[in-house]
Amino acid sequence: MPFNKLMLFMLNMIKSSTQACLDRFFDLIGVEDVHMTQQSFSEARQKIKWEAFRHLFKVIVDEIYAGYTSTWHGYRVSAIDGSKLQLPDDKALREYFGTTGKGHTAVTAQASALYDVFNNFLLDVRLEPMKTGERELALQHIETLSDMESFDKELILFDRGYASHELLDALTLHGISYVMRIRRKFHVAIDQLSEGEHTIVLPMKDGKNIEIRVIKFTLSSGEEETLITDLIDEQMGTEDFKWLYFKRWPIETKYDEIKNKLEVENFSGRTYHAIMQDFFVTMYMSNVAAVACWDAQERADKARELKDNKYEYQINVNHAIGTLKDRFILAVLEPRRSLRRYKVDRILYFMAETVVPSRPDRSIPRIPFPRKAKFRYNRKSNC
């Protein structure tokens, strides 16, 4: 299989057996006299560095920000959060990535993402051994963000597990603003403050001082919440920061999409190389789907401008991902520009036709003990 078709095959997001995927792919592109075995594919993919897919991911991030600029007070608002990914039960993967669970039997990797919460795009992603801390990964995201061509006015939202003097130092050094939820005992002076807004000087370990704003408020559950930020602008009040912090929730739903809709944990191989390839393929296609949903949403909104709907309607992400399978590859392979545009237009048309109501006050309780193993690697893996 030529290099370009091998890359496109791996980007096609089909999560069935590899042999069935290969047969389907050759049929899809109209090649009837070629048969490729799982073993041949496994050998061929080893010749493609997994970094090639990371490069594709970085390219699409740069392209996205040439045209998508939804901001808050001029800031691009991102969130950093981590999640654990279950890997195939393989000795080499166990030794490299580590394990979790009862008796440390589940081979697991630590994923982390820097995610644009207003534009629904992944800016930077990592997959590392379990011994790598989430704060360490956050520092890597900050370095990557500061080197991006699109770097400008940046604001990052952090959950309370990230608060540290080292992280505040790094954010200040790179000129990145933040809104950070903190735990009690992070700083004694903050714990002693009353509910409301305060401005304090926080001494850092390197001897420097930074001025921060502290916002304390009580949730409907009766729990006291504390946020800290370097944004001192009085035009931004308590309600603004409460609203903004809870806008980090989409990173949770993004992980749900990556795990349950794009099936990132349904790996097609048992080697480190295959795991990293599959991971970055999934992250790349997540951003492709986000771009397509953005454009399809504009079409859907325009079509409903004159309709008196009770709810706003949004693109059905499940359907959008399903629509991209096969059709995206066929559009990329089309050599004629006019026909390629037509095929892309058809993809957006199908997405825009399938929308679901957005119910803002709807809440779905978390499942405290989810089923741990979604995919049976011993029935699927081929390398």
C-alpha positions in Angstrom: 0.0 0.0 0.0 1.5 3.4 -0.9 2.4 5.7 2.0 -0.4 8.3 1.4 -3.1 5.6 1.3 -1.6 3.9 4.3 -1.9 7.2 6.2 -5.5 7.7 5.1 -6.5 4.2 6.0 -5.3 4.8 9.5 -7.2 8.1 9.7 -10.5 6.5 8.6 -11.6 5.8 12.2 -13.1 2.3 11.5 -13.0 0.4 14.8 -13.7 -3.2 13.6 -11.1 -6.0 13.0 -8.1 -4.9 11.0 -8.6 -7.4 8.2 -12.3 -6.3 7.7 -11.1 -2.6 7.7 -8.5 -3.3 5.0 -11.0 -5.1 2.8 -13.4 -2.3 3.3 -10.8 0.3 2.5 -9.7 -1.2 -0.8 -13.3 -1.6 -1.8 -14.0 2.0 -0.9 -11.2 3.4 -3.1 -12.2 1.1 -6.0 -9.1 -1.2 -5.9 -10.4 -4.7 -6.6 -7.3 -6.6 -7.4 -5.3 -5.9 -4.2 -5.4 -7.8 -1.0 -3.5 -6.8 2.1 -3.2 -9.0 5.2 -3.2 -7.9 8.8 0.4 -9.0 9.1 1.5 -6.9 6.0 -0.3 -3.9 7.4 1.4 -4.4 10.8 4.8 -4.5 9.1 4.0 -1.4 6.9 2.8 0.7 9.8 6.1 0.2 11.7 7.8 2.2 8.9 5.6 5.3 9.7 6.9 7.2 12.7 4.1 7.9 15.2 5.4 11.5 15.2 4.0 11.9 11.7 0.5 11.8 13.2 1.5 14.2 15.9 2.8 16.5 13.2 -0.6 16.3 11.4 -2.3 17.2 14.7 -0.1 20.3 15.0 -0.7 21.3 11.4 -4.5 21.2 11.8 -4.2 23.3 15.1 -2.3 26.0 13.2 -4.9 25.9 10.3 -7.8 26.1 12.7 -6.7 29.4 14.3 -6.3 31.0 10.9 -10.1 31.3 10.9 -11.7 30.5 14.3 -11.4 33.2 17.0 -14.2 32.9 19.5 -12.9 34.6 22.7 -13.8 36.0 26.1 -12.8 39.7 26.7 -10.2 39.1 23.9 -8.8 36.0 25.6 -8.6 32.5 24.1 -10.0 30.4 26.9 -8.5 27.0 27.4 -8.7 24.3 30.1 -6.1 21.7 31.1 -7.3 18.3 32.4 -6.1 14.8 32.5 -7.6 11.4 32.1 -6.5 7.8 32.3 -6.6 5.6 29.2 -6.8 1.8 29.5 -4.2 0.0 27.3 -3.9 -3.6 26.0 -2.6 -6.0 28.5 1.0 -6.3 27.2 4.2 -6.8 29.2 6.1 -4.1 27.4 3.3 -1.6 27.7 2.9 -2.6 31.4 6.5 -1.9 32.1 6.6 1.4 30.2 3.2 3.0 31.1 2.4 1.4 34.4 -0.8 0.0 36.0 -3.8 1.0 38.0 -6.7 -0.7 39.7 -6.9 -3.5 42.3 -3.7 -5.4 42.4 -2.3 -3.0 39.8 -3.6 -5.3 37.0 -4.9 -2.7 34.5 -2.3 -1.4 32.0 -2.9 2.4 32.0 -1.5 5.6 30.5 -1.9 9.2 31.6 -3.4 11.4 29.0 -3.6 15.2 29.2 -5.1 17.8 27.0 -5.0 21.6 26.6 -8.5 22.3 25.2 -10.1 25.5 23.8 -13.4 25.4 25.6 -15.2 28.0 23.4 -14.1 26.7 20.0 -14.1 23.0 20.9 -10.6 22.3 19.7 -7.7 20.4 21.2 -4.6 22.6 21.3 -2.1 20.2 22.7 -2.3 16.5 23.8 0.0 14.2 25.7 0.1 10.4 26.4 2.6 9.5 29.1 3.4 6.9 31.8 1.3 6.9 34.9 4.3 8.1 37.0 4.1 11.5 35.1 2.1 13.9 37.2 -0.7 16.1 35.9 1.1 19.3 37.0 4.2 18.2 35.0 2.1 17.7 31.9 0.4 21.1 32.5 3.8 22.7 32.5 4.5 21.0 29.1 1.2 22.3 27.7 2.1 25.8 28.8 5.5 25.6 27.0 3.8 24.3 23.9 1.1 27.0 24.0 3.7 29.8 24.4 5.5 28.6 21.2 2.3 28.5 19.0 2.0 30.9 16.1 -1.5 31.8 17.4 -0.3 32.6 20.9 -1.8 35.9 22.0 -4.0 36.7 24.9 -4.3 33.4 26.7 -6.4 32.3 29.7 -6.3 28.8 31.2 -8.9 27.3 33.5 -7.6 24.8 36.1 -9.3 22.5 38.5 -8.2 22.4 42.1 -5.7 19.5 41.7 -3.3 21.7 39.7 -2.7 24.7 42.1 1.0 25.0 42.8 3.6 27.8 43.1 5.6 26.3 40.3 2.6 26.4 38.0 1.8 30.0 38.9 5.5 30.9 38.3 5.3 29.3 34.8 2.1 31.1 33.9 3.4 34.5 35.0 6.7 33.9 33.2 4.9 33.2 29.9 2.3 36.0 30.3 -0.6 33.6 30.5 -3.6 34.5 32.6 -5.5 31.9 34.7 -8.6 31.1 36.7 -7.7 28.4 39.2 -9.9 26.5 41.7 -7.9 25.8 44.8 -8.1 23.5 47.8 -8.1 24.6 51.4 -4.6 24.8 52.9 -3.1 25.9 49.6 -2.3 29.2 51.4 -3.2 30.1 55.0 -3.9 33.7 54.2 -6.4 32.7 51.5 -8.2 30.3 53.9 -8.7 33.1 56.4 -10.5 35.4 53.9 -14.2 35.9 54.1 -16.7 35.2 51.2 -16.5 37.8 48.4 -13.6 39.3 46.4 -10.2 40.1 47.7 -6.8 41.2 46.2 -3.7 39.8 48.0 0.0 39.6 47.4 1.2 36.0 47.2 4.8 35.4 48.1 6.5 32.8 45.8 9.2 30.4 46.6 11.8 32.3 44.5 11.3 35.4 46.6 9.1 37.2 44.2 5.6 38.4 44.9 2.6 38.3 42.6 -0.7 40.1 43.0 -3.7 37.8 42.7 -7.5 38.1 43.0 -9.4 35.7 45.3 -13.1 35.0 44.7 -14.9 33.1 47.4 -18.5 32.0 47.1 -20.9 29.3 48.2 -22.4 26.8 45.9 -26.1 25.7 46.0 -24.9 22.5 47.8 -23.5 24.7 50.6 -19.9 24.0 49.7 -17.5 26.9 49.7 -15.6 27.4 46.5 -12.4 29.4 46.1 -11.0 30.7 42.8 -7.8 32.6 42.2 -6.9 34.7 39.1 -4.4 37.2 38.0 -7.2 39.2 36.3 -7.6 42.3 38.4 -9.9 44.2 36.1 -12.9 45.4 38.1 -15.2 45.1 35.1 -15.0 41.4 35.6 -17.0 40.6 38.7 -17.7 37.5 40.8 -20.5 36.3 38.6 -18.3 36.6 35.5 -15.6 34.3 37.1 -18.2 31.8 38.4 -19.7 31.6 34.9 -16.2 31.4 33.3 -14.9 28.7 35.6 -17.9 26.4 35.0 -17.1 26.8 31.3 -14.3 24.3 31.8 -16.9 21.5 31.8 -16.7 21.0 28.0 -13.2 19.4 28.5 -15.0 16.6 30.5 -17.4 16.1 27.6 -14.5 16.2 25.1 -12.9 13.2 27.0 -16.3 11.5 26.8 -16.3 12.0 23.0 -12.8 10.8 22.6 -13.3 7.7 24.7 -16.9 6.7 23.8 -17.5 8.1 20.4 -14.0 8.0 18.8 -13.1 4.9 20.9 -9.5 5.9 21.5 -9.1 3.0 23.9 -10.0 0.6 21.1 -6.3 0.3 20.1 -5.4 -1.6 16.9 -2.0 -2.8 18.2 -0.1 -3.8 21.3 3.2 -2.0 20.7 4.2 1.5 22.0 4.5 2.6 18.4 0.9 1.5 17.5 -0.5 3.0 20.7 1.0 6.4 19.9 -0.1 6.2 16.3 -3.7 5.4 17.3 -3.7 8.1 20.0 -2.7 10.9 17.7 -4.9 9.7 14.9 -7.8 10.0 17.3 -6.8 13.5 18.4 -6.4 14.6 14.8 -9.8 13.3 13.8 -11.4 14.9 16.9 -10.3 18.2 15.6 -11.4 17.4 12.1 -14.8 16.5 13.5 -14.9 19.8 15.5 -14.1 21.9 12.4 -16.8 20.1 10.4 -19.3 20.5 13.3 -18.5 24.2 13.4 -19.2 24.7 9.7 -22.3 22.5 9.8 -23.6 24.4 12.9 -23.5 27.6 10.9 -25.7 26.0 8.2 -28.1 24.5 10.8 -28.5 27.9 12.5 -29.1 29.7 9.3 -31.8 27.1 8.3 -33.6 27.7 11.6 -33.4 31.5 11.7 -37.1 31.9 11.0 -38.3 28.9 13.1 -39.9 29.4 16.5 -38.0 26.7 18.4 -38.3 26.2 22.2 -34.6 25.1 22.4 -31.5 25.9 20.4 -30.3 23.0 18.3 -26.8 21.7 17.9 -25.1 19.2 15.7 -25.4 15.6 16.8 -21.8 14.6 17.4 -22.4 10.9 17.2 -23.9 11.3 13.7 -21.2 13.8 12.7 -18.4 11.3 13.5 -20.3 8.5 11.6 -20.7 10.8 8.7 -17.0 11.5 8.5 -16.1 7.8 8.3 -15.3 6.9 4.6 -16.7 10.2 3.3 -13.7 12.2 4.7 -11.2 9.9 3.1 -13.0 9.9 -0.3 -13.0 13.7 -0.2 -9.3 13.8 0.5 -8.5 11.3 -2.3 -10.5 13.2 -4.9 -8.0 14.8 -7.3 -10.5 17.2 -8.9 -11.0 20.4 -6.8 -14.6 21.1 -7.8 -15.6 17.5 -7.0 -13.6 17.5 -3.8 -15.5 20.6 -2.7 -18.8 19.0 -3.6 -18.0 16.0 -1.4 -17.0 18.2 1.5 -20.3 20.1 1.0 -22.2 16.8 1.1 -20.6 15.9 4.4 -21.6 19.3 5.9 -25.1 18.9 4.5 -25.7 15.5 6.2 -24.3 16.9 9.5 -26.5 20.0 9.4 -29.6 17.9 8.7 -29.2 16.0 12.0 -29.4 18.2 15.0 -30.5 17.7 18.6 -32.1 20.2 21.1 -29.7 21.7 23.6 -31.3 21.7 27.1 -29.2 24.1 29.2 -30.6 23.0 32.6 -30.4 19.3 32.0 -28.1 17.4 34.2 -26.9 13.8 34.0 -25.5 12.2 37.1 -22.1 10.6 36.9 -21.9 6.8 37.1 -19.7 6.2 40.1 -18.5 2.7 39.1 -18.4 2.5 35.3 -17.6 -0.7 33.4 -13.8 -0.8 33.2 -13.1 -2.8 30.0 -14.9 -1.6 26.9 -12.8 -3.3 24.3 -11.4 -6.9 24.0 -7.9 -6.5 22.7 -7.2 -10.2 22.4 -9.9 -10.4 19.7 -8.7 -7.4 17.7 -5.0 -6.6 18.0 -2.7 -7.4 15.2 0.7 -6.1 16.0 
